Amino acid sequence: MKTESGSEKIRVKMPNTKVNEMFAIVQAILGGRRVTVLCADGETRMARIPGKMRRRQWVRDGDLIIVWPWDFQDSKADVKHRYNKTQALYLSRKGVLPDAVDVFGLNIEADDFDDEDGLFSNVQDSAAQVEEKEEAPEEEKSEAPKEEISEDEEDEDDDDDEINDLFG
């Protein structure tokens, strides 16, 4: 589906928290349709891949999935859905994933970038001053070695310039 702006909409299945479904990351494939997962609540569980997912959606290490912990045995769960990489990146960018399962680390919130108190304005000014200080000594260093460079080394530098002209 395309939106009016021309970009594609990404439809993503979300876990149903009413029935205790949650996000999880696959840590290890155990075999026999079983995987070890790290759930959003911080617990490690053994999850079972159902038969209808077994050949259609392959679950690999590091995949983002939805699991449904068992009511009678909390250390085990059933795999309900597997996200592909595009969907997982989308969820990470939107900030939907909890920190425990945000593998991509793209959880961006608007509060992180607000500088209402002006705390970071001094940091940018001091960074500019540091760059100016670093530039001055480099000029002095670059002048002294130029006198000692032989003709052979100058030819090698010309080759580098030609390569940079081709790609830069």
C-alpha positions in Angstrom: 0.0 0.0 0.0 1.2 3.4 -0.9 0.4 6.6 1.0 -0.3 10.0 -0.7 3.4 11.0 -0.2 4.5 8.0 -2.2 6.1 6.0 0.7 4.9 2.5 1.5 3.0 1.8 4.7 4.4 -0.9 6.9 1.7 -3.0 8.6 3.1 -4.8 11.7 1.4 -7.2 14.0 1.6 -6.1 17.6 1.5 -8.4 20.7 -1.8 -8.7 22.4 -1.0 -7.7 26.0 -4.4 -8.7 27.2 -3.5 -12.4 26.7 0.1 -11.8 28.0 1.9 -11.9 24.6 5.2 -10.0 24.4 8.2 -9.3 22.3 11.3 -11.5 22.5 14.7 -12.1 20.8 15.8 -15.5 19.8 19.1 -16.4 21.6 19.7 -20.0 20.6 18.2 -22.7 18.4 17.9 -25.9 20.5 16.5 -28.2 17.9 13.2 -30.2 18.0 11.2 -27.0 17.2 12.5 -25.3 20.4 14.4 -22.0 20.9 15.7 -20.1 23.8 14.4 -16.5 23.9 15.0 -13.3 25.9 11.6 -11.8 26.6 10.6 -8.2 27.1 10.2 -8.7 30.8 13.9 -9.7 31.1 13.3 -13.4 31.6 14.9 -16.2 29.5 12.3 -18.8 28.4 12.3 -21.9 26.2 9.8 -21.3 23.4 8.2 -23.9 21.1 7.7 -23.2 17.4 4.2 -24.4 16.4 3.8 -26.8 13.4 2.1 -24.2 11.2 5.2 -21.9 11.4 7.8 -24.7 11.1 8.3 -24.7 7.3 6.7 -21.3 6.4 8.7 -19.0 8.7 12.2 -20.0 9.6 13.2 -18.7 13.0 16.9 -17.8 13.4 19.2 -16.4 16.1 18.6 -12.8 16.7 15.1 -12.7 15.2 12.5 -10.5 16.8 9.4 -12.6 17.6 6.2 -12.5 19.6 5.9 -15.1 22.3 3.0 -16.2 24.6 4.2 -17.5 28.0 2.4 -20.5 29.3 0.0 -19.9 32.2 0.9 -23.0 34.1 4.7 -23.0 33.5 6.2 -19.5 33.3 9.6 -20.7 32.0 8.1 -21.9 28.7 6.3 -20.1 25.9 4.9 -20.5 22.4 6.1 -18.6 19.4 3.2 -16.7 17.8 4.8 -14.5 15.1 8.2 -13.8 13.6 9.1 -10.3 12.3 11.3 -9.9 9.2 14.2 -7.4 9.4 12.3 -4.5 7.8 9.5 -4.8 10.3 11.9 -5.1 13.3 13.8 -2.0 12.2 10.5 -0.1 11.8 9.4 -1.1 15.4 12.8 -0.1 16.7 12.7 3.3 15.0 9.2 4.0 16.3 10.3 3.3 19.9 7.8 0.5 20.4 10.3 -2.1 21.5 11.3 -2.3 25.1 15.0 -1.8 25.9 15.5 -5.5 26.8 14.7 -6.6 23.2 15.7 -3.5 21.2 18.6 -5.1 19.3 19.0 -2.3 16.8 19.3 0.4 19.4 17.2 2.9 17.3 14.7 3.6 20.1 14.6 7.4 19.5 12.3 9.5 21.7 11.7 13.2 21.1 12.6 14.0 24.8 16.2 13.0 24.2 16.8 15.8 21.7 15.0 18.7 23.4 17.4 21.3 24.8 14.9 23.5 26.6 17.5 24.6 29.3 20.3 25.2 26.8 22.5 22.6 28.4 24.1 21.5 25.1 24.8 24.9 23.6 28.1 25.2 25.5 29.2 21.7 24.4 29.0 22.7 20.8 30.9 25.9 21.3 33.7 24.1 23.2 33.9 21.5 20.5 34.5 24.2 17.9 37.3 25.7 20.1 38.9 22.3 20.4 38.9 21.8 16.6 40.5 25.2 16.1 43.3 24.3 18.5 43.9 21.0 16.8 44.2 22.7 13.3 47.0 25.1 14.3 49.6 22.4 15.4 48.9 20.4 12.2 49.9 23.3 10.0 53.2 23.6 11.8 53.9 19.9 11.5 53.0 19.7 7.9 55.5 22.5 6.9 58.6 20.9 8.4 58.4 17.5 6.8 57.8 18.9 3.3 61.5 20.1 3.2 62.7 16.6 3.9 60.6 14.7 1.3 62.6 13.2 -1.6 61.6 13.3 -5.2 60.6 9.6 -5.2 58.2 10.2 -2.3 56.7 13.1 -4.2 55.9 10.9 -7.2 54.1 8.4 -4.9 52.0 11.3 -3.5 51.0 12.3 -7.0 49.7 8.8 -7.6 47.5 9.1 -4.5 46.1 12.5 -5.8 45.2 10.9 -9.1 43.3 8.1 -7.4 41.5 10.6 -5.1 40.5 12.6 -8.2 38.9 9.5 -9.7 36.9 8.6 -6.7 36.5 11.9 -4.9 
